[in-house]
Amino acid sequence: MTRKNFIIFMTDQHSRKFLSCYRNPIVKTPNLDKLARKGVIFENASTNSPICVSARACFSTGIYVHQNKCWDNAIAYDGKIPSWGHYLQKNNIDVVSIGKLHFRSANDKTGFDEQILPMHIANGVGDVMGSIRPNLPERPQSRKFSEQIGPGETEYTKYDQNISRKAAEWLKARSKNNKKDNPFLLYVSFIAPHFPLIVPHKYYNLYKDIELPNFKKFNSELVNHPWWIAFNKSITFDNYFRDDLHRREAIISYLGLCTFVDQLIGNVIDELESTSLQDNTNILFLSDHGENLGARGLWGKSVMYEESVGIPMILAGEGLPKGSVVKTPVSLIDVFPSILDVFGMNETYRYSGNSLFEIAKKEEDENRLVFSEYHGAGAISGAFMLRDGQYKYIHYVNFEPELYDLQSDPEELVNLATNNKFKEILKNYKNKLFRIVDPNAINNEALADQVRLVEKNGGIEKVLMKGGLSGTPVPGGTSTRVEINT
């Protein structure tokens, strides 16, 4: 495979549990279903950090958070570590982004020839309040999650529509100009189905008659777990819902946003298929992280359960088995070597990932480990995850771990870490974790960097007075203004 084009579609906060091609019987995602029939579904894909900025830094650099040091939503990728874009530029591949990047600034050289409608962290600063750790403040912006739901339009939905339009226009122009035979990578990144959970009426109406789902309950064994006590006192989304009917409205809106962004992606693919570029272009669809959507009383991301850490990933391209499902665990860091693979680049690759194209063609390896870590808002100490085809191990620095058998307990309801029968398995996973990283040392490093950042921004009191972000402004915007239809 050499010198082929590549389009990467990314959505934001999109749990893989909310696509019909991932066996959700309710949500409608016909365009992504069609893409899956043409390519490969990775059934066990994970983010390397369940938070926007950190996840996107891993995606871009091909290395983990403890290596790129983008700890939270105020410490963003700045281009100093080579990205896949830098590699492509050195090899004369055209590299263009359209939409959300969530890097530090458009002025940083992050590996793109052109950034169209780029969204970066607010004012180059981001959410410094999330860096106040380990003495965690309650995040009052949690209230907005339950207030901004229902049918309507936001600056985000308008922005996403503009991203889709610009991407289609770019492909149309590319197919006609004198560069049509030059290879390119086009990265198209949407906000939906990210909060605010407001969606155009057309998509809200698709789900307004759904039955209320059974909310997964928080594991009673963990109610008194100190890490979780601290988290639930800081991230308080669920406290502001009036009742389950109010929660149902949020779920309807999220489902609508999943269909909304599916349509926007479909519009771009339709344009691709109308051009001469179609037969020479690979497509990857994925998200940066998932969404809890009320499971265990949790909303948003930031935790290591599958709703939050699991992501959809679909790959279509030359030589792939069409309509197949790959169970081998994969993660965001596998994208970097996949991009090098597409363009036939033989540079020495020093990172931990492997090409998704190669993984899809090989015999399944359910024992392959994937790794994730979290050092952001709500975490009193660093959280680290290892998972393979059967088990998930969650390590909390200074606190007791969790262990789940994903084969017999895919909903992660039974914590096996308290069962002496699994003592040896726990020990093995802890040893595997320490072979990847020293979690204690990295926790201390992250906390120290965050203390310095907060001090640089005036100290804890000033940061708290300023407050935390509930969303990043769209390009040219000043807030995530909301228009709600009643």
Rosetta blueprint (number, residue, H / E / L):
1 M L
2 T L
3 R L
4 K L
5 N E
6 F E
7 I E
8 I E
9 F E
10 M E
11 T E
12 D L
13 Q L
14 H L
15 S L
16 R H
17 K H
18 F H
19 L L
20 S H
21 C H
22 Y H
23 R L
24 N L
25 P L
26 I L
27 V L
28 K L
29 T L
30 P H
31 N H
32 L H
33 D H
34 K H
35 L H
36 A H
37 R H
38 K H
39 G L
40 V E
41 I E
42 F E
43 E L
44 N L
45 A E
46 S E
47 T L
48 N L
49 S L
50 P L
51 I L
52 C H
53 V H
54 S H
55 A H
56 R H
57 A H
58 C H
59 F H
60 S H
61 T H
62 G L
63 I L
64 Y L
65 V H
66 H H
67 Q H
68 N H
69 K L
70 C L
71 W L
72 D L
73 N L
74 A L
75 I L
76 A L
77 Y L
78 D L
79 G L
80 K L
81 I L
82 P L
83 S L
84 W H
85 G H
86 H H
87 Y H
88 L H
89 Q H
90 K H
91 N L
92 N L
93 I L
94 D E
95 V E
96 V E
97 S E
98 I E
99 G E
100 K E
101 L L
102 H L
103 F L
104 R L
105 S L
106 A L
107 N L
108 D L
109 K L
110 T L
111 G L
112 F L
113 D L
114 E E
115 Q E
116 I E
117 L E
118 P E
119 M E
120 H L
121 I L
122 A H
123 N H
124 G H
125 V L
126 G L
127 D L
128 V H
129 M H
130 G H
131 S H
132 I L
133 R L
134 P L
135 N L
136 L L
137 P L
138 E L
139 R L
140 P L
141 Q L
142 S H
143 R H
144 K H
145 F H
146 S H
147 E H
148 Q L
149 I E
150 G E
151 P E
152 G E
153 E E
154 T E
155 E H
156 Y H
157 T H
158 K H
159 Y H
160 D H
161 Q H
162 N H
163 I H
164 S H
165 R H
166 K H
167 A H
168 A H
169 E H
170 W H
171 L H
172 K H
173 A H
174 R H
175 S H
176 K H
177 N L
178 N L
179 K L
180 K L
181 D L
182 N L
183 P L
184 F E
185 L E
186 L E
187 Y E
188 V E
189 S E
190 F L
191 I L
192 A L
193 P L
194 H L
195 F L
196 P L
197 L E
198 I E
199 V E
200 P L
201 H H
202 K H
203 Y H
204 Y H
205 N L
206 L L
207 Y L
208 K L
209 D L
210 I L
211 E L
212 L L
213 P L
214 N L
215 F L
216 K L
217 K L
218 F L
219 N L
220 S H
221 E H
222 L H
223 V L
224 N L
225 H L
226 P H
227 W H
228 W H
229 I H
230 A H
231 F H
232 N H
233 K H
234 S H
235 I L
236 T L
237 F H
238 D H
239 N H
240 Y H
241 F L
242 R L
243 D L
244 D H
245 L H
246 H H
247 R H
248 R H
249 E H
250 A H
251 I H
252 I H
253 S H
254 Y H
255 L H
256 G H
257 L H
258 C H
259 T H
260 F H
261 V H
262 D H
263 Q H
264 L H
265 I H
266 G H
267 N H
268 V H
269 I H
270 D H
271 E H
272 L H
273 E H
274 S L
275 T L
276 S L
277 L L
278 Q H
279 D H
280 N H
281 T E
282 N E
283 I E
284 L E
285 F E
286 L E
287 S E
288 D L
289 H L
290 G L
291 E L
292 N L
293 L L
294 G L
295 A H
296 R H
297 G H
298 L L
299 W L
300 G L
301 K L
302 S L
303 V L
304 M L
305 Y L
306 E H
307 E H
308 S H
309 V H
310 G E
311 I L
312 P L
313 M E
314 I E
315 L E
316 A E
317 G L
318 E L
319 G L
320 L L
321 P L
322 K L
323 G L
324 S E
325 V E
326 V E
327 K L
328 T L
329 P L
330 V E
331 S E
332 L H
333 I H
334 D H
335 V H
336 F H
337 P H
338 S H
339 I H
340 L H
341 D H
342 V H
343 F L
344 G L
345 M L
346 N L
347 E L
348 T L
349 Y L
350 R L
351 Y L
352 S L
353 G L
354 N L
355 S L
356 L H
357 F H
358 E H
359 I H
360 A H
361 K H
362 K L
363 E L
364 E L
365 D L
366 E L
367 N L
368 R L
369 L L
370 V E
371 F E
372 S E
373 E E
374 Y E
375 H L
376 G L
377 A L
378 G L
379 A L
380 I L
381 S L
382 G L
383 A E
384 F E
385 M E
386 L E
387 R E
388 D L
389 G L
390 Q L
391 Y E
392 K E
393 Y E
394 I E
395 H E
396 Y E
397 V L
398 N L
399 F E
400 E E
401 P E
402 E E
403 L E
404 Y E
405 D E
406 L L
407 Q L
408 S L
409 D L
410 P L
411 E L
412 E L
413 L L
414 V L
415 N L
416 L H
417 A H
418 T H
419 N L
420 N H
421 K H
422 F H
423 K H
424 E H
425 I H
426 L H
427 K H
428 N H
429 Y H
430 K H
431 N H
432 K H
433 L H
434 F H
435 R H
436 I H
437 V L
438 D L
439 P H
440 N H
441 A H
442 I H
443 N H
444 N H
445 E H
446 A H
447 L H
448 A H
449 D H
450 Q H
451 V H
452 R H
453 L H
454 V H
455 E H
456 K H
457 N L
458 G L
459 G L
460 I H
461 E H
462 K H
463 V H
464 L H
465 M H
466 K H
467 G L
468 G L
469 L L
470 S L
471 G L
472 T L
473 P L
474 V L
475 P L
476 G L
477 G L
478 T L
479 S L
480 T L
481 R L
482 V E
483 E E
484 I E
485 N L
486 T L
